[in-house]
Amino acid sequence: MPMASLDGLVVDQFADRILKSDRLTELLQGCLDDSKQAEQERRQRLGRLKAELTETEGAMQRLPDMVERGHLDLDDPALAERLRRHKPNRARLNDEIALASGPTSTGSLTITPPKLERLSAAMREALKSGSVEFRRAYLRMFVHRVVVSRREVRISGPNSALAKAASSDQLPPGPEVLSFVREWRPRRDSNPRPQD
């Protein structure tokens, strides 16, 4: 089989079989389950942090009330000690809440069925309509091994690359400088000079 035909076959099979949303869901089911659990744990932690922050801020707001009612004096060392203890705790809680609320708050990937649908459609379109060089370079991001026998062609690669792509809100960028084009400049330097 000529190399160009084999390349086309690998690209077509990857697009038509691996990148179907039901096949992606099957391949990434473990990541999908882990993602749901991680999101649930993140929400629970965020709830605990917010409750603790509310409690700390409430304690700080009660201190001036205690002074107004005459339960504490402004120069009372206990008042200063309580404020000294609550302020850094409030700052720490605000920082932890900001981290837990951010887009990269979970240590794992966030993969959802709608993201798998979008990834499937976008990658299949990119692989079907891109130039041959682009498709090869793009495919190399996900396929690490192709084994050809008389009866079949086996395509394999790490699920982690697909999981990372599926966790993103957009299609992974295609390679801007294709890795298989090794010498794109005839001379070694990047600033061409007139020859002497």
ZIRA-V154107 format. One record per residue. RES is the residue in three letters. PHI is phi in whole degrees, 0 to 359 (* if undefined). OMEGA is omega in degrees with one decimal (999 if undefined). Layout:
BEGIN
[[RES PHI OMEGA] [RES PHI OMEGA]]
END
This chain:
BEGIN
[[MET * 179.1] [PRO 297 -176.3] [MET 300 -179.4] [ALA 297 178.6] [SER 293 179.0] [LEU 297 178.1] [ASP 302 179.5] [GLY 297 178.5] [LEU 297 -179.6] [VAL 297 179.4] [VAL 299 -178.8] [ASP 297 -178.9] [GLN 294 177.7] [PHE 298 -179.2] [ALA 292 -172.9] [ASP 276 -177.1] [ARG 250 -175.7] [ILE 285 -173.8] [LEU 273 172.1] [LYS 292 -173.2] [SER 299 179.2] [ASP 291 177.5] [ARG 289 176.2] [LEU 299 179.0] [THR 299 178.9] [GLU 296 -179.2] [LEU 295 -173.4] [LEU 254 -176.8] [GLN 303 178.4] [GLY 299 178.0] [CYS 293 179.4] [LEU 296 178.0] [ASP 296 178.5] [ASP 299 -178.7] [SER 295 178.8] [LYS 297 -179.4] [GLN 294 179.5] [ALA 297 178.8] [GLU 294 178.1] [GLN 296 178.4] [GLU 296 179.0] [ARG 297 179.7] [ARG 294 177.9] [GLN 296 179.3] [ARG 296 178.8] [LEU 298 177.0] [GLY 298 178.7] [ARG 297 179.9] [LEU 297 179.9] [LYS 294 177.6] [ALA 296 178.7] [GLU 295 177.5] [LEU 295 177.8] [THR 300 179.0] [GLU 296 179.8] [THR 295 179.4] [GLU 294 176.5] [GLY 297 179.1] [ALA 296 179.4] [MET 292 -179.8] [GLN 285 178.6] [ARG 286 -178.3] [LEU 299 177.0] [PRO 298 177.3] [ASP 297 179.7] [MET 294 177.3] [VAL 292 -179.7] [GLU 299 -179.0] [ARG 278 177.8] [GLY 87 178.2] [HIS 282 177.5] [LEU 225 173.8] [ASP 265 178.6] [LEU 301 -178.9] [ASP 266 178.6] [ASP 291 179.4] [PRO 299 179.2] [ALA 294 177.9] [LEU 296 179.7] [ALA 298 -180.0] [GLU 295 179.1] [ARG 296 177.7] [LEU 296 179.7] [ARG 297 -179.7] [ARG 281 -174.9] [HIS 282 -175.1] [LYS 300 179.3] [PRO 295 178.3] [ASN 294 178.0] [ARG 296 179.4] [ALA 297 179.0] [ARG 297 -179.3] [LEU 296 177.3] [ASN 299 178.1] [ASP 296 -179.0] [GLU 293 178.2] [ILE 294 178.4] [ALA 299 178.7] [LEU 294 -178.1] [ALA 289 -179.5] [SER 269 -174.9] [GLY 288 -177.9] [PRO 293 179.4] [THR 251 -173.7] [SER 289 179.7] [THR 272 178.6] [GLY 288 -178.0] [SER 251 -178.0] [LEU 272 176.2] [THR 256 -178.1] [ILE 243 178.6] [THR 233 177.3] [PRO 305 176.9] [PRO 298 177.7] [LYS 294 177.8] [LEU 296 177.5] [GLU 299 -179.1] [ARG 295 179.3] [LEU 299 -179.4] [SER 303 -177.1] [ALA 296 -176.0] [ALA 293 -178.4] [MET 289 178.2] [ARG 297 178.3] [GLU 295 -179.3] [ALA 298 -178.7] [LEU 286 -179.1] [LYS 278 -171.7] [SER 253 -178.0] [GLY 284 176.8] [SER 294 -178.9] [VAL 300 -179.2] [GLU 297 179.8] [PHE 296 -178.2] [ARG 299 179.0] [ARG 297 -178.7] [ALA 295 -179.6] [TYR 294 -180.0] [LEU 297 -179.3] [ARG 297 177.3] [MET 292 -172.4] [PHE 241 -178.3] [VAL 250 -179.9] [HIS 254 -176.1] [ARG 210 174.7] [VAL 231 180.0] [VAL 246 -177.0] [VAL 252 172.7] [SER 235 -178.9] [ARG 295 -174.2] [ARG 258 -174.7] [GLU 207 172.8] [VAL 239 -179.7] [ARG 258 179.4] [ILE 247 177.8] [SER 219 178.4] [GLY 188 -177.1] [PRO 287 174.9] [ASN 295 -177.4] [SER 298 178.5] [ALA 294 176.6] [LEU 293 180.0] [ALA 297 179.0] [LYS 296 178.1] [ALA 295 -178.0] [ALA 290 -178.9] [SER 281 -179.2] [SER 281 176.7] [ASP 272 179.7] [GLN 215 179.6] [LEU 297 177.5] [PRO 302 -178.9] [PRO 295 176.5] [GLY 288 -179.6] [PRO 296 -178.2] [GLU 283 174.5] [VAL 250 -174.4] [LEU 293 -172.7] [SER 292 -177.5] [PHE 274 174.1] [VAL 266 -170.5] [ARG 283 -175.3] [GLU 247 -177.7] [TRP 273 176.1] [ARG 240 179.9] [PRO 289 177.9] [ARG 250 -175.0] [ARG 287 -175.8] [ASP 277 -178.2] [SER 268 179.2] [ASN 248 -176.8] [PRO 294 177.7] [ARG 239 176.7] [PRO 298 -179.9] [GLN 285 -178.8] [ASP 290 999]]
END
